[in-house]
Structures are given as C-alpha cells and as structure tokens.
Amino acid sequence: MISLNDLPIRDDLRGLTPYGAPQKTVPIALNVNENTHSIPDAVAKDISSAIAKAIHTVNRYPDREFTTLRERLASYLGHGLSRDNVWAANGSNEVLQQILQAFGGPGRSVLGFPPTYSMHSIIASGTGTRWIPAERDAGFEISPETAQRSVREHDPDIVFLCSPNNPTGTGLSLASIEAAYDATGGIVVVDEAYAEFAPTGQPTALTLLPGRERLVVSRTMSKAFAFAGARVGYLAADPAIADAMRLVRLPYHLSALTQAAAIAALEHSREMLAMVDDIKEQRDRLLLELPRLGYHAWPSWSNFVLFGGVEDPHGTFEALLAQGILIRDIGLPGHLRVTAGTERETTAFLEAMARLSPTRTAR
Ligand SMILES: *Cc1c(COP(=O)(O)O)cnc(C)c1O
C-alpha cells in the first residue's frame, strides 16, 4: 500500500483534501441541502417511461448538443432566453468546472467570497486556477462597494458570486453583481443554485444578462427540482459562452438517459416545484424557532439555515447524529447548518435541539 503522496501527483494537488460531506445512512438527513421531498409518483412514472424509451437507442451516442434539453431549460427560465443561451452538464459543479477550464487554469485566478460553497475553491484547484478569497461585510453581506473594491484590488480572471450564498443563506443584490461586473474585464459567475427558494419577486441575475456578455448565471436541478441524484446543472449566458464550453467539454458528456430524464422532469416543472413553498415554510420555522432556543439564525433565502451561538458545534453535531439526525458542521466557529426538511423532519430536528438547547440547560 502506498499513499497518494507517493504518487507523481501534480505538486499543486499535494496535501489537498477532497470534497467530503459525510454520506451516512440516517433516518433524517439534513446535511447537503437536498430537496427532502421525493418526486411525486405520477411525475416519477413519466420520467421512468422516458428513460425506458431512451434505453432502446443507447447503442448510439446521445445528441451531443442536447438541443431539446436546452430548449426546455430556456423556456423554464423565461426572461427571453433561447436554447442558444443555455448550456448544461452533469450537475452545476461540472458547469462551473467547464467555466474554469475555459476561462481559468494555470496562471489565472478566480475570486470568491468565503464562507461560500466549498466546491468553488475545490474546482479552482482541480483546474489549476488560483483561488483568491475576498472578505465579506458584516453579516456575510457583500455591498456594491465591497464587491467593486475586492474585484479591483485582486483583478481576477473570474469572479464567483453565490446568490443566495451557501452556507450562509445570504441574499445578494443585483447592484452588487453589477458592481463586480463593471469592475472587471473577466467572467462573472453568479451561482444561483438556490434561486427558487428566494423571496417571491426577488429579481434573479438573469435580468442582468442582456448586454453583459461576460456574465454567467449558473443553476441546478439538484435542489428545487429534487433531482440531485440525476446530475443536471446548467447555465444561462451569451451564446458565445456556450461556444467556449464546447471547447472544453468531453464529447457526449450528457448521457441519453440524463437528457431524457431531465426533459421529462421539465415537462412537470409545476409539480416538481410544488414542494418549494412547503420547504420555504419549514425554513421559516427554523428561522423562528432556533432563536427561541437561544441560537442566532442568519437570514436565509435558501432551503437551509446557518445558525450561531453553538457552544460546541462538534458535540451538537454528534448528539444529533446519535438521534439519527445528520446536519452539517461547516467548520465555522460556533456555527452549524441545517437543511429545511419535511415538516416531520424539521419538527424532529427542532425537538432534538430543544433538548440540547443552551436556554434549557441554563434554566
Ligand atoms: C448544491 C449546490 C450546487 C449544486 O451542484 P450540482 O452539481 O448541480 O448538484 C451548486 N452550487 C451551490 C452553491 C450549491 O450549494
């Protein structure tokens, strides 16, 4: 047995740790912001028959341009977008990786604002792109001034903004996105993985696309669409951005089965998204109840809540796990993150927290 470091691995990968959210079989998994509702039966049936049909032709390569899927994604997004504006891959993680393959790489840099999605810096290192962490304002916010100042100061090739931000849940104003865009000649990526959970009427970065050919809005079917296991992410941008993706993607990267499943799911977007309102309700319960238990819950526009005031995050994490509830220790001192579950799951979490609560023990 040798270890990884005995191999002639790239110097810049030596000593790094892989993405590692624990995958444990537990009754209540609230750790990776999945949609905790499964796909409605009727929709699942339609998706299965679409996959069953596609299987008959898997002797042939799939449509390399996934034309129908791009069309359906464009009409789901609206905002006057057409299939030429859309690109897709196996999860938005792959979309982000392709963006860095095309616009980042050795000698280039990407700026992000931690605490943010851990995969942003991991994809940077995988593609040999230098990761530049910039500071957020108080309350994890990024004001237009802060966005502009950080981008000007570091002059990166790519800027990653996450809206709403994971793991904090913080929303981001269009003014901050515009400020970052105007401060750079590089690519600005807005990761909108949780856009569907934002407050109703909150404008998306899609509204900023016209006239901004270096702006990329990344989305996923993993969260709101309850499709994490199917691996479908996508972006909307100027058609030239999609052309850049064509230079770096592997041919036929989206399997015929993935395309069939995603197209069938998009035909049912209304039913697929029906759970979003329920999940927002459960998130709002977390935002209301955690402070009553003596914790600080940060405002959240997504399907999870970051809460502080946890004396011993690791101990609390373990105590919950012992009760079959898995949440996330994101390594932020005094904090833990929990995904909004079904009503029953959220209740179980809150009851377990009440038993561990600092206000309880003080009494
Ligand atoms: C969950 C998540 C994604 C989704 O990644 P997929 O590869 O599409 O499953 C992307 N960005 C952020 C910020 C996320 O939290």
The ligand as a Gaussian input file, in Angstrom:
#p B3LYP/6-31G(d) Opt

LIG

0 1
 C      -25.805000      22.279000      -4.111000
 C      -25.089000      23.373000      -4.819000
 C      -24.812000      23.265000      -6.176000
 C      -25.314000      22.076000      -6.922000
 O      -24.401000      21.330000      -7.523000
 P      -24.882000      20.205000      -8.537000
 O      -23.585000      19.777000      -9.095000
 O      -25.769000      20.870000      -9.540000
 O      -25.597000      19.167000      -7.752000
 C      -24.194000      24.311000      -6.819000
 N      -23.871000      25.438000      -6.155000
 C      -24.142000      25.571000      -4.858000
 C      -23.813000      26.844000      -4.173000
 C      -24.739000      24.543000      -4.143000
 O      -24.972000      24.678000      -2.838000

